[in-house]
Amino acid sequence: MPEEDEITHDTLLRGRVKLLQPRHGFRSSLDPVLLAGFIVPPFGDFLDIGCASGALSFLLLAQDAMARGRGVEIQPRLAALAGQGAEENGFVDRYHVVTGDVRAKGTVAAQAFDLVATNPPFRPVGAGVLSPLSEKAMANHEVTLTLSEWMDVAVAALRPGGRLATIFPFDRWEELRGALEARGFFVTRSRAVMPRQGEVPNRILVEAGREVALAQHQPPLWVHDGSGFSAEVRLMLGEET
């Protein structure tokens, strides 16, 4: 476990969710908040691929008291923080953290989950600036886990009728959809995310399943409104009721 002075104690949902994060290294962005706000409960048994320090998992567990989850994280420091966070949030009976490579045999049971939710590393190596900090580089760039690899894991892990949900760069939307369809999955819901109303989207929220269905393309979500977060994002953060 990292030394106390190396971590910060943060909260989400107005203190309902506690999050331990490295003071210097990978820190959670708004993406898991947006994804957790997009996925419709109940979540059943879920898998969080690349759970980092647990933000997405904890938000799902807080929304659905019956949900049970497993987080897999390859970086030991982040996995340790997720484990401690589960204890501090009172989730230890409903959540298990695995430290390891999600691609490794035996890490994830086949057809065991109702939902796979992931905020994966989504910048290809060579795109954008690769952080000199390995923890940030692995979390943000496809250094150890590519789109194809995490999707193979997700598809194998889902039970029949299960859902896959992710947040991904909008400029890779067609690549994401093609990768899903190549594995027999089809988009059931999607929502573009833009920094401000009327601007070009920079993220896409996607839910997919094995059943062919008419996709619901929801109205865009804008993150900022004026000088702060939009009302909808504040609601996701628990700042409005």
SVG drawing of the C-alpha trace seen along z (x, -y; Angstrom):
<svg xmlns="http://www.w3.org/2000/svg" viewBox="-35 -31 44 51">
<polyline fill="none" stroke="black" stroke-width="0.4" points="0.0,0.0 1.4,-3.4 2.6,-5.7 -0.1,-8.0 1.7,-11.1 1.7,-9.7 -2.1,-9.5 -5.1,-11.9 -8.5,-11.1 -11.2,-12.4 -14.9,-12.0 -17.7,-11.7 -21.5,-12.0 -21.1,-14.6 -19.1,-12.3 -21.1,-9.1 -18.2,-7.6 -14.6,-7.7 -11.7,-7.6 -8.0,-7.1 -5.7,-8.3 -1.9,-8.9 -0.9,-12.4 1.5,-12.1 0.6,-9.7 -2.7,-8.5 -5.7,-10.4 -9.3,-9.7 -10.9,-12.1 -14.6,-12.9 -14.9,-10.0 -16.0,-7.3 -18.6,-9.7 -20.1,-10.2 -20.0,-6.4 -21.6,-5.6 -24.3,-8.2 -25.0,-6.7 -25.4,-3.0 -28.9,-2.1 -29.2,0.1 -29.6,2.8 -26.0,3.9 -26.0,7.4 -22.6,9.0 -20.2,6.6 -16.6,6.5 -14.6,3.3 -11.6,3.7 -8.7,1.5 -10.4,0.3 -7.5,-1.9 -8.3,-3.2 -11.9,-2.2 -13.9,-5.3 -16.2,-3.6 -16.8,-0.5 -17.6,-2.5 -20.1,-4.7 -21.9,-1.6 -21.9,0.0 -23.3,-3.1 -26.1,-3.4 -27.2,0.3 -27.2,1.8 -27.7,5.3 -24.8,5.1 -21.6,7.1 -18.4,6.3 -14.9,7.4 -12.2,4.9 -9.0,6.0 -6.0,3.6 -2.5,4.4 -0.8,1.6 -0.2,2.8 -0.3,-0.6 -3.7,-1.5 -5.1,2.0 -4.0,1.6 -5.8,-1.8 -8.9,-0.2 -8.8,2.5 -8.5,0.0 -11.2,-2.2 -13.6,0.8 -12.9,1.2 -13.5,-2.5 -16.7,-2.5 -18.0,0.7 -18.0,2.6 -15.8,5.5 -18.7,8.0 -19.7,6.9 -16.5,6.1 -13.2,7.9 -10.1,6.4 -7.7,8.6 -4.1,7.3 -3.0,8.6 -3.3,8.6 -7.0,9.0 -5.8,10.9 -4.1,13.6 -5.8,17.0 -7.9,17.4 -8.1,13.7 -11.6,13.4 -14.1,16.3 -15.9,16.9 -19.5,15.9 -19.6,14.8 -20.9,11.2 -24.1,9.4 -22.2,6.1 -18.7,5.3 -18.0,1.6 -14.7,0.0 -13.0,-3.3 -10.0,-1.9 -6.8,-3.3 -8.0,-4.8 -5.1,-6.7 -3.1,-4.7 0.6,-4.7 1.9,-7.5 -1.2,-9.7 -0.9,-12.5 1.8,-13.0 2.9,-9.9 3.4,-10.7 6.9,-10.1 5.1,-8.6 4.5,-5.0 1.3,-4.9 -0.3,-7.7 1.0,-6.3 -0.5,-2.8 -3.8,-4.3 -4.2,-6.7 -2.4,-5.0 -2.7,-1.5 0.7,-0.6 -0.4,2.7 -4.1,3.1 -5.4,2.3 -9.0,1.8 -9.0,5.3 -7.6,6.9 -10.0,5.4 -12.9,6.1 -12.0,9.7 -11.9,10.0 -15.2,8.2 -17.1,10.3 -15.8,13.6 -16.7,12.5 -20.3,11.6 -23.2,14.0 -25.8,14.4 -27.9,11.2 -25.1,9.3 -24.1,5.7 -20.9,4.0 -20.6,0.3 -17.7,-2.1 -16.6,-5.7 -14.3,-6.3 -12.9,-9.1 -15.5,-10.4 -12.9,-10.4 -12.6,-6.6 -16.3,-6.0 -16.4,-4.1 -13.4,-2.0 -15.2,-1.1 -18.4,-0.2 -16.6,1.9 -14.7,3.8 -18.0,4.6 -19.8,5.8 -16.8,7.9 -17.4,9.8 -21.2,10.1 -22.1,7.1 -24.3,4.2 -24.8,0.8 -28.0,0.5 -27.5,-3.0 -25.1,-5.8 -24.6,-9.4 -22.0,-11.9 -20.3,-14.1 -19.1,-17.6 -17.2,-20.1 -19.9,-22.7 -23.2,-22.9 -22.7,-23.2 -19.0,-22.2 -17.5,-19.2 -17.9,-16.0 -14.8,-14.6 -16.2,-11.4 -18.9,-8.8 -20.8,-6.8 -21.7,-3.4 -23.7,-0.4 -23.8,2.8 -25.1,6.3 -25.4,9.4 -29.0,8.8 -29.6,6.7 -31.8,3.8 -32.6,0.3 -29.9,-1.8 -31.0,-4.6 -28.9,-7.7 -29.6,-10.0 -29.3,-13.7 -25.7,-15.0 -24.4,-15.6 -22.4,-18.8 -20.0,-18.9 -19.7,-22.6 -22.4,-25.3 -21.1,-28.8 -18.3,-28.9 -18.9,-25.4 -20.3,-22.0 -23.7,-21.6 -26.7,-20.8 -26.8,-17.2 -23.1,-16.7 -23.6,-18.2 -26.4,-15.7 -24.1,-12.9 -21.6,-14.2 -24.3,-14.3 -24.1,-18.1 -27.8,-18.5 -30.9,-16.5"/>
</svg>
